[in-house]
C-alpha cells in the first residue's frame, strides 16, 4: 500500500500510467478442503512464483493481497496490452498442471484476472485503481473461471 501511494504520486507528477492486476486462485477453498491449509499455502506460493516470473522489470511488484488474491503493480504500462498479458499469466499458471480434483475446469489450479490501468489524477485516490481491478476480477470470476477482465471506464471511480 505504501508503494502504491508512492508510485501514484510519481505517476501523477510524471503523467505515467499505473496498472494493477488482481489475480485470484479459482476454487482455493476446495483445494484447501481436499489437501489441507498447508498445501493450500504452498499452492499460493507456487502460483505467486509463476506470476512473479511473468514480470521482467525490477520496478514491477507482486504481493499477496488477501487470502488467495495476489496483486501485481506495473508502472508505465501500456493499457492496450493488459488483457493479453493477464491471459498469458493465467495460461502459464494452468500449464503448471497443479492437480486440483475439485476444479470445474481441467482439474488443474487456475486463476482469474482483473486489471485496471489508468494515469493517476488529483481527483482520484490510489485505492481507486485497486478497487477497479478488484471489481474487474469479480466480473472475471462471474463470467467463467480462468477469464481475464479489464476494468471499464464506468468501474473506475
C-alpha positions in Angstrom: 0.0 0.0 0.0 2.9 2.3 0.8 4.4 1.6 -2.6 1.1 2.2 -4.3 0.9 5.6 -2.6 4.5 6.4 -3.7 4.0 5.3 -7.3 0.7 7.1 -7.5 2.5 10.4 -6.7 5.2 9.6 -9.2 2.6 8.8 -11.9 0.7 11.9 -11.1 3.9 14.1 -11.4 5.3 12.3 -14.5 2.0 11.5 -16.1 2.7 7.8 -16.2 0.1 5.1 -16.3 -0.2 2.6 -13.5 -1.7 -0.9 -13.8 -3.0 -3.2 -11.1 -3.6 -6.8 -11.9 -5.6 -8.7 -9.3 -5.3 -12.5 -9.6 -7.3 -15.0 -7.7 -6.8 -18.7 -7.5 -10.1 -20.3 -8.5 -11.7 -22.6 -6.1 -9.0 -22.4 -3.5 -11.4 -23.4 -0.7 -12.0 -26.7 -2.4 -8.2 -27.2 -2.8 -7.8 -26.5 0.9 -10.7 -28.9 1.8 -9.0 -31.6 -0.2 -5.3 -31.2 0.6 -5.3 -29.0 3.8 -4.3 -25.5 4.6 -0.6 -26.1 4.5 -0.9 -27.5 0.9 -3.1 -24.5 0.0 -0.5 -22.1 1.2 2.2 -24.0 -0.8 -0.1 -23.7 -3.8 -0.5 -20.0 -3.3 3.3 -19.6 -3.1 3.8 -21.7 -6.3 1.2 -19.7 -8.2 2.7 -16.4 -6.9 6.1 -17.6 -8.2 4.7 -18.2 -11.7 3.1 -14.7 -11.6 6.2 -13.0 -10.3 8.3 -14.7 -13.1 6.0 -13.2 -15.6 7.2 -9.7 -14.7 10.6 -8.7 -16.1 11.2 -5.2 -14.8 12.6 -4.7 -11.3 10.1 -1.9 -10.8 7.1 -4.3 -11.1 5.7 -5.6 -7.7 3.9 -8.8 -6.9 2.3 -9.3 -3.5 -0.3 -11.3 -1.7 -3.3 -9.1 -1.1 -6.0 -11.1 0.7 -6.5 -14.8 1.1 -5.7 -16.3 -2.3 -5.7 -13.0 -4.1 -2.4 -11.8 -5.5 -1.9 -8.3 -6.9 0.8 -7.0 -9.3 1.6 -3.4 -9.8 3.1 -2.4 -13.1 4.4 1.1 -13.7 4.4 3.0 -17.1 2.4 0.2 -18.7 0.5 0.1 -22.0 -3.2 -0.3 -21.2 -3.8 -1.8 -24.6 -1.8 -4.9 -23.7 -3.2 -5.6 -20.3 -5.8 -8.2 -21.4 -3.2 -10.2 -23.3 -0.7 -10.0 -20.5 -3.2 -11.2 -18.0 -4.3 -14.1 -20.2 -0.7 -15.1 -20.7 -0.2 -15.3 -16.9 -3.4 -17.3 -16.5 -2.2 -19.7 -19.2 1.3 -20.1 -17.5 -0.5 -21.0 -14.2 -2.6 -23.6 -15.9 0.4 -25.0 -17.7 1.9 -25.8 -14.2 -0.6 -28.7 -14.1 -1.1 -28.3 -10.3 -3.6 -31.1 -9.7 -7.0 -29.8 -8.3 -9.5 -32.7 -8.2 -12.4 -30.3 -7.3 -11.7 -27.8 -10.1 -14.5 -27.4 -12.6 -12.1 -26.7 -15.4 -9.5 -29.2 -16.5 -8.8 -30.5 -12.9 -5.8 -28.1 -12.5 -5.3 -25.0 -10.5 -6.3 -21.8 -12.5 -6.5 -18.1 -11.9 -8.9 -15.4 -12.8 -7.5 -12.0 -13.5 -8.9 -8.5 -13.1 -7.0 -5.5 -14.3 -7.2 -1.7 -14.2 -4.9 0.7 -15.9 -5.0 4.5 -15.9 -3.0 7.6 -15.4 -3.3 8.9 -11.8 -5.2 12.2 -11.4 -5.7 14.5 -8.4 -9.4 13.7 -8.4 -8.9 10.0 -7.6 -7.3 8.2 -4.7 -4.7 5.4 -5.3 -7.2 2.9 -3.8 -9.5 3.6 -6.8 -7.0 1.7 -9.0 -7.1 -1.3 -6.8 -10.8 -1.2 -6.4 -11.3 -1.0 -10.1 -9.0 -4.1 -10.6 -10.9 -6.0 -7.9 -14.3 -5.2 -9.5 -12.9 -6.4 -12.8 -11.7 -9.6 -11.0 -15.2 -10.2 -9.6 -16.6 -9.8 -13.2 -14.0 -12.3 -14.5 -14.9 -14.9 -11.8 -18.6 -14.5 -12.5 -18.4 -14.9 -16.3 -16.3 -18.1 -16.2 -13.3 -19.4 -14.4 -9.9 -18.7 -15.8 -11.0 -15.5 -17.5 -9.4 -12.0 -17.7 -11.5 -8.8 -17.3 -10.2 -5.3 -17.7 -11.9 -2.5 -15.8 -14.2 -0.4 -17.9 -14.3 3.3 -17.5 -17.5 3.1 -15.5 -15.8 0.9 -13.0 -13.1 3.5 -12.3 -14.4 5.9 -9.7 
